[in-house]
Amino acid sequence: MAAQLGSFESLSQRSVMPQPPRAWIWTRKVHAKTVTLGLSAEKAQQMKSAIANYRALEAIIHEMREITQNLILRTPEIPEKARQEKRPKPALS
């Protein structure tokens, strides 16, 4: 997974859709508002690649989160008394 994380050159969210004739639009949310921007075919292809990378990254993060949560929940808790170092009692004189 760590090797996969370093392989992303670009990241972006949301979607790129064709807008006839020969135009593309990129739609995303900014501060709870939908924002749309027109793109050239070249920029649309770059954005599609960035979006695919972002989705792959989200899948890796989801998998890492699941593994972490499972490890934490499967590890038995050690009672406080067991964690404390046992000290010998002082000898009575």
N, CA, C and O atoms as CSV, one atom per row, in Angstrom:
chain,resi,resn,atom,element,x,y,z
A,1,MET,N,N,0.813,-1.189,0.000
A,1,MET,CA,C,0.000,0.000,0.000
A,1,MET,C,C,0.861,1.259,0.000
A,1,MET,O,O,0.539,2.230,-0.686
A,2,ALA,N,N,1.942,1.251,0.757
A,2,ALA,CA,C,2.792,2.439,0.830
A,2,ALA,C,C,3.351,2.800,-0.538
A,2,ALA,O,O,3.440,3.980,-0.878
A,3,ALA,N,N,3.728,1.798,-1.327
A,3,ALA,CA,C,4.248,2.058,-2.664
A,3,ALA,C,C,3.179,2.680,-3.551
A,3,ALA,O,O,3.477,3.546,-4.373
A,4,GLN,N,N,1.949,2.245,-3.389
A,4,GLN,CA,C,0.857,2.797,-4.185
A,4,GLN,C,C,0.614,4.262,-3.862
A,4,GLN,O,O,0.267,5.041,-4.750
A,5,LEU,N,N,0.790,4.643,-2.613
A,5,LEU,CA,C,0.529,6.025,-2.211
A,5,LEU,C,C,1.446,7.008,-2.926
A,5,LEU,O,O,1.029,8.121,-3.247
A,6,GLY,N,N,2.679,6.613,-3.177
A,6,GLY,CA,C,3.627,7.497,-3.842
A,6,GLY,C,C,3.501,7.526,-5.350
A,6,GLY,O,O,4.227,8.271,-6.008
A,7,SER,N,N,2.612,6.747,-5.911
A,7,SER,CA,C,2.529,6.639,-7.370
A,7,SER,C,C,1.567,7.630,-8.016
A,7,SER,O,O,1.465,7.658,-9.242
A,8,PHE,N,N,0.861,8.443,-7.236
A,8,PHE,CA,C,-0.117,9.365,-7.808
A,8,PHE,C,C,0.553,10.680,-8.194
A,8,PHE,O,O,1.156,11.350,-7.356
A,9,GLU,N,N,0.440,11.041,-9.474
A,9,GLU,CA,C,1.002,12.314,-9.935
A,9,GLU,C,C,0.025,13.465,-9.744
A,9,GLU,O,O,0.437,14.598,-9.494
A,10,SER,N,N,-1.267,13.178,-9.863
A,10,SER,CA,C,-2.262,14.231,-9.734
A,10,SER,C,C,-3.518,13.670,-9.065
A,10,SER,O,O,-3.821,12.482,-9.176
A,11,LEU,N,N,-4.233,14.545,-8.374
A,11,LEU,CA,C,-5.467,14.145,-7.680
A,11,LEU,C,C,-6.523,15.217,-7.883
A,11,LEU,O,O,-6.219,16.410,-7.874
A,12,SER,N,N,-7.755,14.791,-8.063
A,12,SER,CA,C,-8.866,15.726,-8.145
A,12,SER,C,C,-10.147,15.003,-7.775
A,12,SER,O,O,-10.218,13.775,-7.820
A,13,GLN,N,N,-11.150,15.772,-7.413
A,13,GLN,CA,C,-12.432,15.202,-7.026
A,13,GLN,C,C,-13.499,15.509,-8.062
A,13,GLN,O,O,-13.332,16.363,-8.933
A,14,ARG,N,N,-14.589,14.790,-7.939
A,14,ARG,CA,C,-15.843,14.955,-8.646
A,14,ARG,C,C,-15.837,14.381,-10.045
A,14,ARG,O,O,-15.301,13.293,-10.253
A,15,SER,N,N,-16.426,15.087,-11.033
A,15,SER,CA,C,-16.649,14.432,-12.322
A,15,SER,C,C,-16.390,15.352,-13.507
A,15,SER,O,O,-16.461,16.577,-13.408
A,16,VAL,N,N,-16.086,14.706,-14.636
A,16,VAL,CA,C,-15.922,15.390,-15.915
A,16,VAL,C,C,-16.935,14.770,-16.869
A,16,VAL,O,O,-16.995,13.551,-17.027
A,17,MET,N,N,-17.735,15.634,-17.505
A,17,MET,CA,C,-18.800,15.159,-18.400
A,17,MET,C,C,-18.670,15.842,-19.760
A,17,MET,O,O,-18.256,16.999,-19.838
A,18,PRO,N,N,-19.026,15.123,-20.837
A,18,PRO,CA,C,-19.022,15.774,-22.153
A,18,PRO,C,C,-20.157,16.786,-22.256
A,18,PRO,O,O,-21.254,16.569,-21.741
A,19,GLN,N,N,-19.873,17.881,-22.924
A,19,GLN,CA,C,-20.868,18.925,-23.138
A,19,GLN,C,C,-20.832,19.252,-24.633
A,19,GLN,O,O,-19.953,19.985,-25.084
A,20,PRO,N,N,-21.789,18.709,-25.409
A,20,PRO,CA,C,-21.756,18.905,-26.864
A,20,PRO,C,C,-21.807,20.386,-27.231
A,20,PRO,O,O,-22.399,21.165,-26.483
A,21,PRO,N,N,-21.241,20.792,-28.300
A,21,PRO,CA,C,-20.349,20.034,-29.187
A,21,PRO,C,C,-18.886,20.222,-28.790
A,21,PRO,O,O,-18.443,21.352,-28.584
A,22,ARG,N,N,-18.160,19.169,-28.685
A,22,ARG,CA,C,-16.709,19.127,-28.448
A,22,ARG,C,C,-16.240,19.931,-27.239
A,22,ARG,O,O,-15.180,20.555,-27.287
A,23,ALA,N,N,-16.992,19.924,-26.191
A,23,ALA,CA,C,-16.592,20.615,-24.965
A,23,ALA,C,C,-16.795,19.668,-23.788
A,23,ALA,O,O,-17.492,18.659,-23.891
A,24,TRP,N,N,-16.181,20.012,-22.688
A,24,TRP,CA,C,-16.266,19.202,-21.478
A,24,TRP,C,C,-16.520,20.119,-20.301
A,24,TRP,O,O,-16.111,21.280,-20.308
A,25,ILE,N,N,-17.202,19.591,-19.279
A,25,ILE,CA,C,-17.389,20.358,-18.051
A,25,ILE,C,C,-16.903,19.534,-16.855
A,25,ILE,O,O,-17.054,18.313,-16.809
A,26,TRP,N,N,-16.325,20.237,-15.908
A,26,TRP,CA,C,-15.865,19.633,-14.649
A,26,TRP,C,C,-16.746,20.208,-13.556
A,26,TRP,O,O,-16.847,21.425,-13.400
A,27,THR,N,N,-17.380,19.326,-12.804
A,27,THR,CA,C,-18.293,19.738,-11.748
A,27,THR,C,C,-17.760,19.262,-10.410
A,27,THR,O,O,-17.299,18.128,-10.279
A,28,ARG,N,N,-17.828,20.143,-9.411
A,28,ARG,CA,C,-17.360,19.809,-8.064
A,28,ARG,C,C,-18.109,20.667,-7.052
A,28,ARG,O,O,-18.797,21.619,-7.419
A,29,LYS,N,N,-17.971,20.323,-5.780
A,29,LYS,CA,C,-18.582,21.089,-4.689
A,29,LYS,C,C,-17.518,21.976,-4.045
A,29,LYS,O,O,-16.410,21.525,-3.754
A,30,VAL,N,N,-17.868,23.227,-3.831
A,30,VAL,CA,C,-17.007,24.173,-3.127
A,30,VAL,C,C,-17.881,24.887,-2.104
A,30,VAL,O,O,-18.810,25.609,-2.467
A,31,HIS,N,N,-17.580,24.684,-0.829
A,31,HIS,CA,C,-18.357,25.291,0.265
A,31,HIS,C,C,-19.855,25.014,0.096
A,31,HIS,O,O,-20.681,25.923,0.171
A,32,ALA,N,N,-20.181,23.756,-0.129
A,32,ALA,CA,C,-21.561,23.273,-0.253
A,32,ALA,C,C,-22.293,23.820,-1.483
A,32,ALA,O,O,-23.518,23.724,-1.566
A,33,LYS,N,N,-21.566,24.380,-2.420
A,33,LYS,CA,C,-22.160,24.872,-3.667
A,33,LYS,C,C,-21.553,24.103,-4.833
A,33,LYS,O,O,-20.360,23.799,-4.829
A,34,THR,N,N,-22.379,23.786,-5.835
A,34,THR,CA,C,-21.894,23.116,-7.029
A,34,THR,C,C,-21.248,24.146,-7.947
A,34,THR,O,O,-21.851,25.167,-8.278
A,35,VAL,N,N,-20.006,23.863,-8.355
A,35,VAL,CA,C,-19.253,24.751,-9.235
A,35,VAL,C,C,-18.921,23.973,-10.497
A,35,VAL,O,O,-18.458,22.834,-10.428
A,36,THR,N,N,-19.158,24.592,-11.655
A,36,THR,CA,C,-18.906,23.943,-12.938
A,36,THR,C,C,-17.956,24.810,-13.745
A,36,THR,O,O,-18.072,26.035,-13.767
A,37,LEU,N,N,-17.008,24.148,-14.412
A,37,LEU,CA,C,-16.014,24.853,-15.212
A,37,LEU,C,C,-15.871,24.147,-16.547
A,37,LEU,O,O,-15.782,22.920,-16.590
A,38,GLY,N,N,-15.847,24.904,-17.641
A,38,GLY,CA,C,-15.647,24.330,-18.960
A,38,GLY,C,C,-14.189,23.944,-19.165
A,38,GLY,O,O,-13.286,24.645,-18.708
A,39,LEU,N,N,-13.958,22.819,-19.857
A,39,LEU,CA,C,-12.603,22.333,-20.106
A,39,LEU,C,C,-12.417,21.986,-21.572
A,39,LEU,O,O,-13.370,21.627,-22.264
A,40,SER,N,N,-11.186,22.096,-22.034
A,40,SER,CA,C,-10.849,21.600,-23.369
A,40,SER,C,C,-10.765,20.079,-23.286
A,40,SER,O,O,-10.735,19.514,-22.192
A,41,ALA,N,N,-10.728,19.419,-24.437
A,41,ALA,CA,C,-10.629,17.958,-24.452
A,41,ALA,C,C,-9.350,17.493,-23.762
A,41,ALA,O,O,-9.360,16.485,-23.056
A,42,GLU,N,N,-8.254,18.216,-23.960
A,42,GLU,CA,C,-6.978,17.851,-23.333
A,42,GLU,C,C,-7.056,17.988,-21.811
A,42,GLU,O,O,-6.642,17.091,-21.076
A,43,LYS,N,N,-7.591,19.117,-21.348
A,43,LYS,CA,C,-7.730,19.326,-19.900
A,43,LYS,C,C,-8.716,18.333,-19.290
A,43,LYS,O,O,-8.525,17.879,-18.162
A,44,ALA,N,N,-9.758,17.998,-20.027
A,44,ALA,CA,C,-10.738,17.024,-19.537
A,44,ALA,C,C,-10.078,15.663,-19.334
A,44,ALA,O,O,-10.348,14.983,-18.344
A,45,GLN,N,N,-9.217,15.266,-20.267
A,45,GLN,CA,C,-8.523,13.983,-20.138
A,45,GLN,C,C,-7.597,13.994,-18.923
A,45,GLN,O,O,-7.529,13.008,-18.191
A,46,GLN,N,N,-6.885,15.099,-18.703
A,46,GLN,CA,C,-6.014,15.222,-17.531
A,46,GLN,C,C,-6.832,15.164,-16.248
A,46,GLN,O,O,-6.429,14.530,-15.272
A,47,MET,N,N,-7.988,15.833,-16.256
A,47,MET,CA,C,-8.844,15.851,-15.071
A,47,MET,C,C,-9.422,14.465,-14.800
A,47,MET,O,O,-9.519,14.051,-13.645
A,48,LYS,N,N,-9.804,13.745,-15.851
A,48,LYS,CA,C,-10.309,12.376,-15.675
A,48,LYS,C,C,-9.253,11.494,-15.020
A,48,LYS,O,O,-9.563,10.696,-14.135
A,49,SER,N,N,-8.012,11.641,-15.456
A,49,SER,CA,C,-6.919,10.870,-14.866
A,49,SER,C,C,-6.733,11.229,-13.390
A,49,SER,O,O,-6.548,10.346,-12.553
A,50,ALA,N,N,-6.782,12.518,-13.074
A,50,ALA,CA,C,-6.634,12.971,-11.691
A,50,ALA,C,C,-7.777,12.459,-10.825
A,50,ALA,O,O,-7.561,12.085,-9.672
A,51,ILE,N,N,-8.987,12.438,-11.367
A,51,ILE,CA,C,-10.145,11.936,-10.627
A,51,ILE,C,C,-10.010,10.439,-10.373
A,51,ILE,O,O,-10.311,9.965,-9.278
A,52,ALA,N,N,-9.558,9.693,-11.382
A,52,ALA,CA,C,-9.340,8.245,-11.206
A,52,ALA,C,C,-8.286,7.999,-10.129
A,52,ALA,O,O,-8.436,7.088,-9.314
A,53,ASN,N,N,-7.219,8.804,-10.120
A,53,ASN,CA,C,-6.183,8.681,-9.087
A,53,ASN,C,C,-6.764,8.946,-7.699
A,53,ASN,O,O,-6.460,8.230,-6.745
A,54,TYR,N,N,-7.595,9.971,-7.595
A,54,TYR,CA,C,-8.203,10.310,-6.310
A,54,TYR,C,C,-9.076,9.168,-5.798
A,54,TYR,O,O,-9.042,8.838,-4.612
A,55,ARG,N,N,-9.850,8.572,-6.687
A,55,ARG,CA,C,-10.708,7.457,-6.281
A,55,ARG,C,C,-9.882,6.249,-5.852
A,55,ARG,O,O,-10.252,5.551,-4.908
A,56,ALA,N,N,-8.768,5.997,-6.538
A,56,ALA,CA,C,-7.885,4.898,-6.142
A,56,ALA,C,C,-7.280,5.182,-4.767
A,56,ALA,O,O,-7.170,4.283,-3.934
A,57,LEU,N,N,-6.890,6.436,-4.535
A,57,LEU,CA,C,-6.341,6.828,-3.236
A,57,LEU,C,C,-7.388,6.650,-2.136
A,57,LEU,O,O,-7.068,6.157,-1.054
A,58,GLU,N,N,-8.622,7.042,-2.400
A,58,GLU,CA,C,-9.695,6.843,-1.423
A,58,GLU,C,C,-9.873,5.367,-1.088
A,58,GLU,O,O,-10.114,5.019,0.068
A,59,ALA,N,N,-9.757,4.496,-2.089
A,59,ALA,CA,C,-9.893,3.053,-1.851
A,59,ALA,C,C,-8.762,2.550,-0.957
A,59,ALA,O,O,-8.992,1.728,-0.070
A,60,ILE,N,N,-7.543,3.039,-1.186
A,60,ILE,CA,C,-6.399,2.640,-0.354
A,60,ILE,C,C,-6.597,3.133,1.074
A,60,ILE,O,O,-6.360,2.387,2.024
A,61,ILE,N,N,-7.028,4.382,1.235
A,61,ILE,CA,C,-7.262,4.930,2.569
A,61,ILE,C,C,-8.350,4.140,3.289
A,61,ILE,O,O,-8.227,3.855,4.481
A,62,HIS,N,N,-9.405,3.789,2.575
A,62,HIS,CA,C,-10.480,2.986,3.171
A,62,HIS,C,C,-9.935,1.642,3.659
A,62,HIS,O,O,-10.255,1.196,4.760
A,63,GLU,N,N,-9.112,1.006,2.829
A,63,GLU,CA,C,-8.534,-0.294,3.212
A,63,GLU,C,C,-7.623,-0.150,4.426
A,63,GLU,O,O,-7.659,-0.980,5.335
A,64,MET,N,N,-6.801,0.911,4.443
A,64,MET,CA,C,-5.916,1.141,5.582
A,64,MET,C,C,-6.710,1.394,6.850
A,64,MET,O,O,-6.341,0.911,7.920
A,65,ARG,N,N,-7.799,2.148,6.740
A,65,ARG,CA,C,-8.641,2.439,7.895
A,65,ARG,C,C,-9.266,1.156,8.441
A,65,ARG,O,O,-9.301,0.953,9.654
A,66,GLU,N,N,-9.758,0.293,7.555
A,66,GLU,CA,C,-10.343,-0.984,7.977
A,66,GLU,C,C,-9.310,-1.856,8.685
A,66,GLU,O,O,-9.600,-2.444,9.727
A,67,ILE,N,N,-8.109,-1.941,8.123
A,67,ILE,CA,C,-7.047,-2.753,8.732
A,67,ILE,C,C,-6.706,-2.210,10.118
A,67,ILE,O,O,-6.590,-2.973,11.077
A,68,THR,N,N,-6.549,-0.900,10.220
A,68,THR,CA,C,-6.211,-0.278,11.503
A,68,THR,C,C,-7.286,-0.536,12.548
A,68,THR,O,O,-6.982,-0.921,13.677
A,69,GLN,N,N,-8.535,-0.326,12.175
A,69,GLN,CA,C,-9.625,-0.531,13.120
A,69,GLN,C,C,-9.713,-1.984,13.559
A,69,GLN,O,O,-9.936,-2.260,14.738
A,70,ASN,N,N,-9.541,-2.913,12.634
A,70,ASN,CA,C,-9.571,-4.333,12.992
A,70,ASN,C,C,-8.430,-4.695,13.926
A,70,ASN,O,O,-8.624,-5.455,14.875
A,71,LEU,N,N,-7.243,-4.161,13.669
A,71,LEU,CA,C,-6.102,-4.442,14.547
A,71,LEU,C,C,-6.345,-3.895,15.948
A,71,LEU,O,O,-6.077,-4.571,16.942
A,72,ILE,N,N,-6.844,-2.692,16.018
A,72,ILE,CA,C,-7.089,-2.083,17.336
A,72,ILE,C,C,-8.151,-2.859,18.098
A,72,ILE,O,O,-8.000,-3.111,19.293
A,73,LEU,N,N,-9.207,-3.233,17.423
A,73,LEU,CA,C,-10.296,-3.923,18.108
A,73,LEU,C,C,-9.965,-5.373,18.444
A,73,LEU,O,O,-10.543,-5.927,19.380
A,74,ARG,N,N,-9.060,-5.995,17.716
A,74,ARG,CA,C,-8.681,-7.389,17.989
A,74,ARG,C,C,-7.613,-7.514,19.062
A,74,ARG,O,O,-7.477,-8.574,19.673
A,75,THR,N,N,-6.858,-6.460,19.303
A,75,THR,CA,C,-5.801,-6.500,20.303
A,75,THR,C,C,-6.436,-6.479,21.687
A,75,THR,O,O,-7.177,-5.553,22.017
A,76,PRO,N,N,-6.151,-7.492,22.494
A,76,PRO,CA,C,-6.764,-7.516,23.825
A,76,PRO,C,C,-6.230,-6.377,24.690
A,76,PRO,O,O,-5.059,-6.005,24.618
A,77,GLU,N,N,-7.110,-5.852,25.488
A,77,GLU,CA,C,-6.704,-4.793,26.402
A,77,GLU,C,C,-6.007,-5.414,27.601
A,77,GLU,O,O,-6.414,-6.464,28.099
A,78,ILE,N,N,-4.961,-4.756,28.054
A,78,ILE,CA,C,-4.218,-5.236,29.221
A,78,ILE,C,C,-4.726,-4.462,30.429
A,78,ILE,O,O,-4.681,-3.232,30.442
A,79,PRO,N,N,-5.205,-5.169,31.439
A,79,PRO,CA,C,-5.700,-4.472,32.631
A,79,PRO,C,C,-4.610,-3.614,33.253
A,79,PRO,O,O,-3.427,-3.936,33.151
A,80,GLU,N,N,-5.000,-2.539,33.887
A,80,GLU,CA,C,-4.065,-1.598,34.495
A,80,GLU,C,C,-3.130,-2.290,35.486
A,80,GLU,O,O,-1.937,-1.985,35.514
A,81,LYS,N,N,-3.644,-3.211,36.296
A,81,LYS,CA,C,-2.815,-3.900,37.287
A,81,LYS,C,C,-1.717,-4.719,36.613
A,81,LYS,O,O,-0.601,-4.790,37.128
A,82,ALA,N,N,-2.008,-5.323,35.497
A,82,ALA,CA,C,-1.009,-6.146,34.808
A,82,ALA,C,C,0.079,-5.277,34.191
A,82,ALA,O,O,1.208,-5.736,34.018
A,83,ARG,N,N,-0.240,-4.037,33.857
A,83,ARG,CA,C,0.742,-3.141,33.242
A,83,ARG,C,C,1.734,-2.612,34.267
A,83,ARG,O,O,2.870,-2.297,33.913
A,84,GLN,N,N,1.335,-2.509,35.511
A,84,GLN,CA,C,2.208,-1.969,36.533
A,84,GLN,C,C,3.293,-2.985,36.880
A,84,GLN,O,O,3.040,-4.184,36.999
A,85,GLU,N,N,4.478,-2.479,37.031
A,85,GLU,CA,C,5.606,-3.340,37.381
A,85,GLU,C,C,5.458,-3.777,38.836
A,85,GLU,O,O,5.157,-2.966,39.712
A,86,LYS,N,N,5.672,-5.064,39.081
A,86,LYS,CA,C,5.580,-5.568,40.451
A,86,LYS,C,C,6.866,-5.216,41.184
A,86,LYS,O,O,7.972,-5.516,40.733
A,87,ARG,N,N,6.683,-4.571,42.327
A,87,ARG,CA,C,7.827,-4.171,43.141
A,87,ARG,C,C,7.886,-5.058,44.378
A,87,ARG,O,O,6.860,-5.339,44.998
A,88,PRO,N,N,9.068,-5.490,44.726
A,88,PRO,CA,C,9.162,-6.297,45.951
A,88,PRO,C,C,8.846,-5.458,47.186
A,88,PRO,O,O,9.174,-4.274,47.258
A,89,LYS,N,N,8.214,-6.089,48.132
A,89,LYS,CA,C,7.889,-5.404,49.375
A,89,LYS,C,C,9.166,-5.267,50.195
A,89,LYS,O,O,9.992,-6.179,50.211
A,90,PRO,N,N,9.332,-4.141,50.872
A,90,PRO,CA,C,10.532,-3.972,51.685
A,90,PRO,C,C,10.537,-4.958,52.853
A,90,PRO,O,O,9.491,-5.259,53.427
A,91,ALA,N,N,11.697,-5.443,53.188
A,91,ALA,CA,C,11.841,-6.394,54.298
A,91,ALA,C,C,11.623,-5.667,55.619
A,91,ALA,O,O,12.060,-4.531,55.799
A,92,LEU,N,N,10.945,-6.339,56.532
A,92,LEU,CA,C,10.721,-5.773,57.862
A,92,LEU,C,C,11.971,-6.012,58.704
A,92,LEU,O,O,12.507,-7.120,58.713
A,93,SER,N,N,12.433,-4.998,59.401
A,93,SER,CA,C,13.623,-5.193,60.220
A,93,SER,C,C,13.340,-5.152,61.671
A,93,SER,O,O,14.253,-5.303,62.483
